[in-house]
Amino acid sequence: DIANPTHTTAFQIEEFRRPEYEVSATIESGPFFIKDAVQMTTKANYYAGGPLADAGVNWRVSACSASFRPPNTDGFSFGPWQPWWKRPQSDQCYWQGNKTGQTDSMGLETLAVKLSTMKVPMTIAMTAEATVIDVNRQAFATEKTWLVHPASHYVGLKTDTQFVSKGDPIELDMVVFNVDGHRLENRTIRATATH
C-alpha cells in the first residue's frame, strides 16, 4: 500500500551474555593546571563480589578545546568571544593517545595524565576512557573528563554595549578572577584593542 508503507524485519537473538562485572573510575579533585599530573583510577568488580584481577585495560585519552567561566562572574566574558549571530564553533581536539595496562589484585589500574604544553593559552577538556576486558572477552568502559586551566587567574571583560559608532568611546570593565570566582585586587592588566 503506497499510502501506508510498512517494512518488517525479523531477527533472532542467539545468545545473551549477562554482564559479569562493573567498571567505575575516579580522579583527584581539581582544579588542574598545565603540567599537573592527574591520576585516574579505574576499578573493576564482579557483580557476585570481589575484584576483577589481571584483566586487560585499554586507555584512550583526548584533549579538546573548552570554554570556562569562573563562578560568580555574570556579565563578564572570558576567552575567545563568540558572537550570538554566528554559529558556535565545535570544540577542536588537539591530542589523542592510547595505552594498555592491567588491573592489579584489587581490580585497580591507574593512569597518570599530564598536558605538558599548550600552543594557545586556553582551557582544555581532558577525557580519559578505560575499557576493561575480561578473559571471556567481555568489555566495559568508563570515562572521566576534567578541565586543565592555562593559568590560575582569568581576565574578564565587560562592556555596556556590543556596538558603537566609529570614533565613539567605549567603556570597558576589566577584572581578574581566580578559577574559584574570587575577584583579585591590585593586579596589572594590559589590554590591546584591534579591529
N, C-alpha and C positions, 0 to 999 in steps of 0.2 A: 504494500500500500504506500504510494508515494506521499500521500498527505500525512501519514503517520509512520515514518520509517523506524524500524527497530532492528537491533542486532543482538544476537545471543551467542555467548561463548561459554563452553564448558571446560572445566579444568578439574583435576583430581589431586588431592594432597596425598602424596605417597608416605610422607613421614613428617612428624612434628617433633622437634627436639626441644624439650623443656630446658630453659636456661638453668645451668647448674651453679653459677656463681654471679656475683655482682661486683662492679668496679666503681670506685669513687676516687676523688682527688682532693688534695688540699694544697694551699700555698701559704707562705708567710703573709703577715699583714703589711700593707704599704704605709706611706707612699714609696714608690720606687723611682730612682733616677738613673741617668745614663751611667753605665759601668757597674751598677749594682747587680750582684748575682742573686737571682730569685730561685729558691728551692721549691720545686713542685714534686709532691709525693703522691703516687697512685697506689691504691690498696685494693687487693682482690681477695674476696672471701666467699667460701662456699655457702649457699643458702642453708645447707644442712648443718653448717657450723665449721669453723676452722679456716685458717688462711690457705690460699692457693699458692703454694710454693713452687719455685723453679719453673714458672711459666714465662714464655717469651713476651716482651713488651716492645711494641713499635711506637716510637715517638715521632710526632710531626710538629714543628714549631714554625710560626709565621709572625712577621712584623708588618703592620699596616698603619697608615696614617689615621689619626683620630682627632676629634675635637675635644676640648676640655674647657670648662668654665668653673672656676673656684666657687664654692658655695657663698651665698650672701653677697653676690655681685650683680644684682639686677641692673639692667641698663647699660652695662659695660660690655665692650667687645674684646675678645681675645683671639689671637691667631689670625690667619687669613680671613678677610671679610668675604662673606658670601651674600651678594645682593639678593633680595627677596624675589626679584623679577627674573633671575637666572635659575636654570635647572641645577639642583645640587649635584656637585661632583661626587662620583663614587670614591670610596677610600682606595688609596694607592698602596699596594703591597710591595715592600722593598726586599724582603728577605724570607726565605723558607729553608728549612733544614730538616734532616731526618737522622734518627739514631735508633739503635736497638739496645735492649737491655734484658734483664731477667729479674723476676721477683725473688726476694730472699725467703728465708724460712718463715717469716711473719707475713708473707704475701705483699711486701712493700718493694717499691722501686722508686728511686729519687733521681731527678734530673735537675741540674743547675743551669739556668738560662741567663745569659748576660748579653745585653746590647752594648757593645764597646765603642761604637762610632755612630755618628748621626750627621748626614750630609747637610741637612737643613734643620735648625733648631725648632722642633715641633713635637707635639705629643704623639707617642706611638702606642698602639694597642698590640700587645704581645699575646699570642694564643698558643698554648701547648696542648696537644691531644695525645693521649696514651691509649693504645689498643692492646689489650691483654688477650693472649691466645693460649688456650689450654691444650693438653695432649689429645683431646678429641676434636681439635681444630675449631672449637667454638671461639668466637672473637667478640669482645665487648669493649666499647670505648668510653672514655670520659675526657672532658677538657676543661680548662680554666683560661680566662682572659684577664689581663691586668694592664694598667697604664704605666708607661715609662715617661717621666717628665724630663724635658731638656734642662730644666733648672728648678731651683726651689722657689723662685719668685716669678710671677707673671705680671706683665704690664697691661692694664686695662684702659681702654679709650672710650669716651662717651661724648657725643655732640647733641645739641638740641634739635638739629635738623640734618637730613642727609643731602639736601640740595641748597646751594647758594648761587647767586648771580656772580658773574665774573667781576672781580675787584672787591667784592664784599668780604668783610672779615668773617671768620667762623670761629666760634668758641669751642675749645677742646679741653675736656677734663681728662687728666692722666693720673692714674694711681697705681700703686704697686701692692699686689696681694701675694700671700704665700699660698701653697696648694690647699691649705685648710680654709681659705677665705678670710683670713685676718689681714686687715689693711696695715701696711708697714709705713711708718713715717720717716722723714728725713732721708729719702732715697733719691739719688740723682737720676733723672730720666732725660735721655737725649732723643729728640724726635726729628724726623726729616719728612718734609712734605713733597710729594711727587704728583704728577698729573698725567 
